[in-house]
């Protein structure tokens, strides 16, 4: 499989003399199999360069575009993608399914006449849209696995398996927890990772031949950029090493990092990787660089591959917020009230009473409350077989390892520490609900 980096920058394009070596265009990565199947990962400004290259081929030109999400630096090259202006060319665009506007509406928004001279519906090329959840898919005959990432928006990571190799594309993701390893456990293995989200993230890249991973910030920069949805090279390396990854390409370079800084970061990453005896070969992705990915790692485990999967809800979902702080109720209303039926409770006993009357689709739960604490409540909820699959997001100021471990052992689905941002909360709720809906859909399929 050939991998080509058409754009490696994050946030905003940074052309100029200081970004010649690592590139100034925002994210766009092309994967081409030995059979000629082409996948395009993200549509940053690098997509324009890819489009110019594709014009050298006689029409019709076909490809599938996999969008991680629709933040501007991942779609701003789309209106300048020349093959869309040629009749007969066909493209399927895939993106995370979630609440809010459709993918077509989002792409059309940046092509309104106020911003661009050609509307989306005026493009001569044929465009098909496909919503994806967290699942396994067949895409152009290839096996593609998806997983939600930790970003202040619905964001998918992709794992593509073809030609006997596997490539994972995991950008716009940050650690779920400030503490990576469980105390008393041997660091460096997936089983030793503290937070379920980080453990799931490492497991998704297990044994991959190439992982392309977000590393926008240095460890020092991340201290002031927490909750912005991006990683450091140290986190990416520790995840990749625990997962047995062969090669790690660092991407989504910060617009403030010129070539000199990028070389410094790359060398720091190489030095950091030396602490792992069998760690991955690590490098910072360079715009214009091509790689041939070889040797096989075997597929990620899956029950099945589905031709089409949709977790789009057929009804308005409900969320119960359990917290004795009225300010959290107000923040939850701002973050969730538009998209869900929201109810609140100030303690564990009130939560149990509410659940007995009507089971919500998800609970957002504080740990420290009067009458009944969050851990006791979790244990009582999980003791009921009918509530075993109910997503519970712990939302607490207690970010220490002891409370984190205790919450997951008691049955928490996710764990988010205060302070948090409104986009963080809404995204973590959305991904938790999407996972539940996907499981329910799979169960119904099996039963049918």
C-alpha positions as a printed Julia matrix, in Angstrom:
448×3 Matrix{Float64}:
   0.0     0.0     0.0
   1.3     3.45   -0.91
   0.73    6.34    1.5
   1.28    9.92    0.31
   1.14   13.02    2.52
  -0.43   15.9     0.6
  -0.99   18.03    3.71
   0.43   17.63    7.22
  -0.38   20.89    9.01
  -3.12   21.38   11.61
  -5.49   24.26   12.37
  -4.58   26.62    9.51
  -2.4    26.53    6.4
   1.06   28.04    6.92
   2.77   28.65    3.55
   6.15   30.33    3.51
   9.89   29.86    3.67
   9.72   28.5     7.23
   7.53   25.48    6.41
   9.08   24.2     3.19
  10.44   20.95    4.64
   7.43   19.71    6.63
   4.75   21.5     4.64
   2.21   24.24    5.15
  -0.97   22.65    3.77
  -3.59   21.3     6.16
  -4.34   17.62    6.4
  -4.8    15.36    3.41
  -3.38   11.84    3.15
  -3.82    9.5     0.18
  -3.78    5.68    0.37
  -3.49    3.64   -2.84
  -3.63   -0.16   -2.87
  -1.78   -2.45   -5.27
  -5.08   -2.85   -7.16
  -5.34    0.91   -7.63
  -8.1     1.55   -5.06
  -7.72    5.08   -3.72
  -8.78    6.39   -0.3
  -8.42   10.04    0.66
  -8.13   10.88    4.35
  -9.37   14.41    5.13
  -9.83   17.38    2.83
  -7.52   20.09    4.11
  -5.78   22.45    1.7
  -3.48   19.61    0.65
  -6.46   18.18   -1.24
  -5.97   20.84   -3.93
  -2.52   19.42   -4.73
  -3.9    15.9    -4.88
  -6.65   17.08   -7.19
  -4.12   18.55   -9.59
  -2.3    15.22   -9.67
  -5.54   13.31  -10.27
  -6.31   15.51  -13.29
  -3.46   13.73  -15.07
  -5.65   10.59  -15.2
  -8.33   10.27  -17.83
 -11.89   10.45  -16.46
 -13.78    8.92  -14.91
 -11.85    9.25  -11.67
 -13.26    7.53   -8.59
 -12.22    7.64   -4.93
 -13.62    7.44   -1.41
 -12.97   10.3     1.01
 -12.84    9.49    4.72
 -13.32   12.6     6.86
 -12.32   12.41   10.5
 -14.66   15.36   11.22
 -15.72   18.64    9.66
 -13.58   21.24   11.4
 -12.33   23.73    8.84
  -8.76   22.49    8.59
 -10.16   19.11    7.49
 -12.6    20.35    4.81
 -11.29   23.72    3.58
  -9.61   22.17    0.54
 -12.84   20.57   -0.66
 -14.12   23.51   -2.79
 -10.74   23.61   -4.59
 -10.67   19.9    -5.45
 -10.55   20.15   -9.26
 -11.82   16.62  -10.09
 -15.22   17.6    -8.66
 -15.63   20.03  -11.55
 -15.38   17.31  -14.23
 -18.51   15.37  -15.28
 -18.24   11.62  -14.88
 -15.94   11.7   -11.86
 -17.41   10.0    -8.79
 -16.61   10.41   -5.1
 -18.08    8.9    -1.96
 -17.59   11.06    1.14
 -17.75    9.35    4.53
 -17.85   11.14    7.86
 -18.98   10.58   11.47
 -22.68   10.37   11.96
 -23.97   12.54   14.77
 -26.46   15.11   15.91
 -26.77   18.33   13.92
 -26.6    19.12   10.22
 -26.05   16.47    7.56
 -22.64   16.07    5.93
 -23.95   17.55    2.68
 -25.28   20.59    4.52
 -21.97   21.14    6.31
 -19.97   20.99    3.08
 -22.51   23.18    1.33
 -22.21   25.76    4.1
 -18.67   26.76    3.18
 -19.7    26.92   -0.49
 -22.54   29.4    -0.11
 -22.21   32.4    -2.39
 -21.11   34.5     0.59
 -17.92   32.44    0.78
 -17.44   30.77   -2.63
 -18.59   31.38   -6.21
 -19.8    27.82   -6.89
 -22.45   26.07   -4.83
 -22.09   22.4    -3.87
 -25.14   21.42   -5.94
 -23.57   23.0    -9.02
 -20.54   20.69   -9.09
 -20.58   18.47  -12.2
 -18.92   15.52  -10.45
 -21.11   12.95   -8.71
 -20.96   12.92   -4.9
 -22.42   10.24   -2.64
 -22.55   10.71    1.13
 -22.2     8.02    3.75
 -22.58    8.38    7.51
 -20.34    6.18    9.65
 -20.45    5.17   13.29
 -17.98    3.14   15.31
 -17.93   -0.17   13.47
 -16.38   -2.28   10.7
 -17.15   -1.53    7.07
 -16.42   -2.58    3.54
 -15.24    0.46    1.57
 -14.41   -0.14   -2.09
 -13.67   -3.76   -1.25
 -11.32   -2.78    1.59
 -11.79   -3.51    5.28
 -12.15   -0.3     7.28
 -12.56   -0.12   11.04
 -13.64    3.1    12.76
 -13.38    4.37   16.31
 -14.42    7.59   18.02
 -11.56    9.85   19.09
 -11.33   12.27   22.02
 -11.89   15.66   20.4
 -14.35   18.53   21.02
 -16.42   17.3    18.06
 -17.65   13.95   16.76
 -14.42   12.61   15.28
 -13.51    9.21   13.84
 -10.22    7.41   13.57
  -9.78    4.93   10.7
  -7.92    1.65   10.35
  -7.57    0.45    6.77
  -6.5    -3.11    5.97
  -5.44   -4.08    2.46
  -2.52   -5.71    0.65
  -1.78   -7.65    3.84
  -0.98   -4.49    5.82
  -2.83   -2.18    8.18
  -2.68    1.61    8.4
  -4.37    3.6    11.19
  -5.17    7.3    10.82
  -5.78    8.87   14.24
  -5.67   12.63   14.17
  -7.43   15.23   16.35
  -7.27   13.15   19.5
  -5.99   13.84   22.99
  -5.43   11.68   26.07
  -8.49   10.73   28.07
  -6.59   10.97   31.35
  -3.64   12.92   32.72
  -2.43    9.65   34.24
  -1.58    7.05   31.61
  -0.41    3.99   33.58
  -2.05    2.3    36.55
   0.04    2.39   39.74
   1.64   -0.96   40.48
   1.26   -2.13   36.87
   4.12   -2.59   34.44
   4.13    0.46   32.1
   4.27   -0.21   28.39
   1.43   -2.7    27.92
  -2.17   -2.06   26.93
  -3.47   -3.84   30.05
  -1.56   -1.35   32.23
  -3.36    1.72   30.82
  -5.58    3.39   33.43
  -8.45    4.97   31.47
 -10.74    2.76   29.39
 -10.69    5.36   26.59
  -6.9     5.35   26.32
  -6.86    1.56   26.5
  -9.42    1.36   23.7
  -7.34    3.8    21.65
  -4.19    1.7    21.98
  -6.08   -1.5    21.23
  -7.42    0.01   18.01
  -3.88    0.47   16.68
  -2.63   -2.89   17.96
  -0.05   -4.4    15.6
  -0.57   -1.81   12.86
   2.18   -1.49   10.25
   1.78    2.29   10.18
  -0.02    4.64   12.54
  -0.5     8.27   11.5
  -1.17   10.06   14.78
  -1.92   13.56   15.98
   0.98   15.19   17.87
   0.29   18.9    17.56
   1.8    19.95   20.88
   5.04   19.45   22.72
   4.63   18.16   26.3
   5.29   21.7    27.59
   2.7    23.25   25.25
   0.05   20.68   26.13
  -0.07   21.94   29.73
  -1.81   25.11   28.52
  -3.73   23.48   25.62
  -5.49   20.7    27.53
  -9.06   20.04   26.31
  -8.26   21.43   22.85
  -8.35   17.92   21.38
  -4.74   17.22   20.42
  -1.85   15.05   21.57
   1.87   15.17   22.24
   4.52   13.0    20.62
   5.11   11.33   24.0
   1.5    10.16   24.26
   1.42    8.98   20.64
   4.65    7.05   21.17
   3.57    5.43   24.41
   0.31    4.3    22.83
   2.06    2.99   19.72
   4.75    1.18   21.69
   2.19   -0.5    23.94
   0.25   -1.54   20.83
   3.24   -3.04   19.01
   3.05   -0.56   16.11
   5.79   -0.85   13.47
   5.98    2.78   12.24
   4.57    5.99   13.71
   4.08    9.1    11.57
   3.44   12.24   13.63
   1.05   14.67   11.95
  -1.22   17.72   12.45
   1.8    19.98   12.98
   1.09   23.14   14.92
   1.0    26.3    12.74
   3.49   27.91   15.17
   6.09   25.2    14.51
   8.42   26.07   11.64
  10.84   23.6    10.05
  13.51   24.28   12.65
  11.09   23.54   15.47
   9.76   20.47   13.67
  13.27   19.04   13.35
  13.74   19.59   17.07
  10.45   17.84   17.82
  11.3    14.93   15.54
  14.66   14.44   17.24
  13.02   14.59   20.68
  10.51   11.96   19.57
  13.3     9.69   18.28
  15.15   10.05   21.58
  11.97    9.32   23.54
  11.31    6.2    21.43
  14.66    4.72   22.46
  13.27    3.92   25.91
  11.24    1.16   24.22
  13.33   -1.8    23.09
  10.92   -2.83   20.35
   9.26    0.54   19.86
   8.11    1.92   16.51
  10.2     3.83   14.02
   8.99    7.38   14.52
   9.16   10.41   12.23
   7.28   13.64   11.59
   5.25   13.46    8.39
   6.5    15.69    5.57
   4.28   17.13    2.87
   5.03   15.46   -0.48
   6.49   12.33    1.12
   5.4     8.85   -0.04
   5.74    5.57    1.86
   5.31    1.99    0.76
   3.84    0.08    3.71
   4.88   -3.56    3.77
   4.58   -6.68    5.98
   1.33   -7.76    7.56
   0.06   -7.41   11.09
  -3.25   -9.2    10.74
  -6.7    -7.63   11.06
  -8.19   -6.0    14.1
 -10.79   -8.29   15.67
 -14.38   -7.95   14.47
 -17.57   -9.92   14.72
 -18.54   -8.95   11.19
 -18.18   -6.35    8.47
 -21.32   -4.45    7.62
 -22.11   -3.0     4.23
 -24.14   -0.2     5.81
 -24.52    0.76    9.43
 -26.49    3.65   10.84
 -26.87    4.59   14.47
 -29.02    7.6    13.65
 -31.68    7.69   16.32
 -35.31    7.3    15.37
 -36.41    9.13   18.53
 -35.13   11.91   20.74
 -32.75   10.43   23.29
 -32.76   11.21   27.0
 -29.91   12.09   29.36
 -30.08   12.2    33.16
 -27.54   14.48   34.9
 -26.89   13.56   38.53
 -24.92   16.24   40.4
 -25.51   18.31   43.55
 -23.99   21.4    41.89
 -26.7    23.49   40.22
 -24.03   25.1    38.0
 -23.37   21.71   36.41
 -27.1    21.44   35.68
 -26.95   24.8    33.9
 -23.84   23.83   31.93
 -25.44   20.52   30.98
 -28.52   22.35   29.75
 -26.36   24.53   27.52
 -24.31   21.58   26.23
 -27.07   18.97   25.87
 -30.5    20.58   26.1
 -30.83   21.3    22.39
 -30.2    17.73   21.27
 -31.57   15.57   24.1
 -34.4    15.35   26.6
 -32.56   16.41   29.74
 -33.52   15.67   33.34
 -31.53   16.36   36.49
 -31.14   14.95   39.98
 -29.12   16.25   42.94
 -28.19   12.93   44.54
 -28.04    9.17   44.08
 -31.37    8.43   45.73
 -33.13   10.86   43.4
 -31.4     9.21   40.46
 -32.66    5.76   41.41
 -36.19    7.08   41.78
 -36.01    8.72   38.34
 -34.58    5.59   36.7
 -37.35    3.42   38.2
 -39.96    5.68   36.6
 -38.27    5.98   33.21
 -34.86    4.66   32.19
 -32.78    7.32   30.41
 -30.53    6.53   27.48
 -27.49    7.81   29.37
 -26.5     9.07   32.82
 -23.95   11.82   33.53
 -22.84   11.24   37.11
 -20.88   13.09   39.78
 -18.96   11.03   42.36
 -19.21   13.2    45.49
 -22.85   13.78   46.4
 -24.99   13.78   49.56
 -27.22   10.83   50.59
 -25.64    8.43   48.11
 -22.28    8.83   46.38
 -21.64    8.11   42.74
 -19.73    4.86   43.28
 -22.5     3.36   45.42
 -25.05    4.45   42.84
 -23.01    2.88   40.04
 -22.85   -0.45   41.87
 -26.63   -0.44   42.41
 -27.29    0.4    38.78
 -25.02   -2.38   37.52
 -26.62   -4.87   39.89
 -29.8    -4.58   37.79
 -29.42   -6.73   34.63
 -31.72   -4.36   32.73
 -29.31   -1.49   33.33
 -26.07   -3.35   32.57
 -25.69   -1.65   29.17
 -26.73    1.84   30.26
 -23.9     4.3    29.41
 -22.68    6.2    32.48
 -20.29    9.12   32.05
 -18.65   10.07   35.32
 -18.21   13.84   35.44
 -16.18   14.8    38.48
 -13.48   17.01   39.94
 -11.77   13.91   41.33
  -9.22   13.19   38.63
  -6.86   11.08   40.72
  -6.02    7.5    39.84
  -7.85    5.99   42.82
 -11.22    7.47   41.9
 -10.69    6.79   38.2
  -9.97    3.11   38.81
 -12.8     2.79   41.31
 -15.3     4.32   38.88
 -14.38    1.98   36.03
 -14.39   -1.03   38.36
 -17.86   -0.03   39.56
 -19.12    0.07   35.97
 -18.49    3.56   34.55
 -18.49    3.77   30.76
 -16.42    6.94   30.55
 -14.68    9.35   32.92
 -14.33   13.12   32.38
 -12.73   15.43   34.92
 -13.66   19.01   35.7
 -13.02   21.62   34.46
 -14.35   20.62   31.07
 -15.54   22.49   28.01
 -19.08   22.43   26.67
 -17.97   20.86   23.34
 -16.12   18.18   25.34
 -19.2    17.24   27.31
 -21.53   17.21   24.31
 -19.09   15.09   22.29
 -18.46   12.55   25.05
 -22.22   12.16   25.53
 -22.78   11.86   21.77
 -20.1     9.19   21.33
 -21.34    7.24   24.35
 -24.88    7.21   22.99
 -23.67    6.35   19.49
 -21.84    3.3    20.84
 -24.96    2.15   22.64
 -27.14    2.61   19.57
 -24.62    0.7    17.46
 -24.67   -2.22   19.9
 -28.47   -2.22   19.97
 -28.59   -2.22   16.17
 -26.17   -5.15   16.06
 -28.27   -7.11   18.56
 -31.43   -6.5    16.53
 -29.64   -7.66   13.37
 -28.54  -10.89   15.06
 -32.02  -11.5    16.45
 -33.58  -10.93   13.03
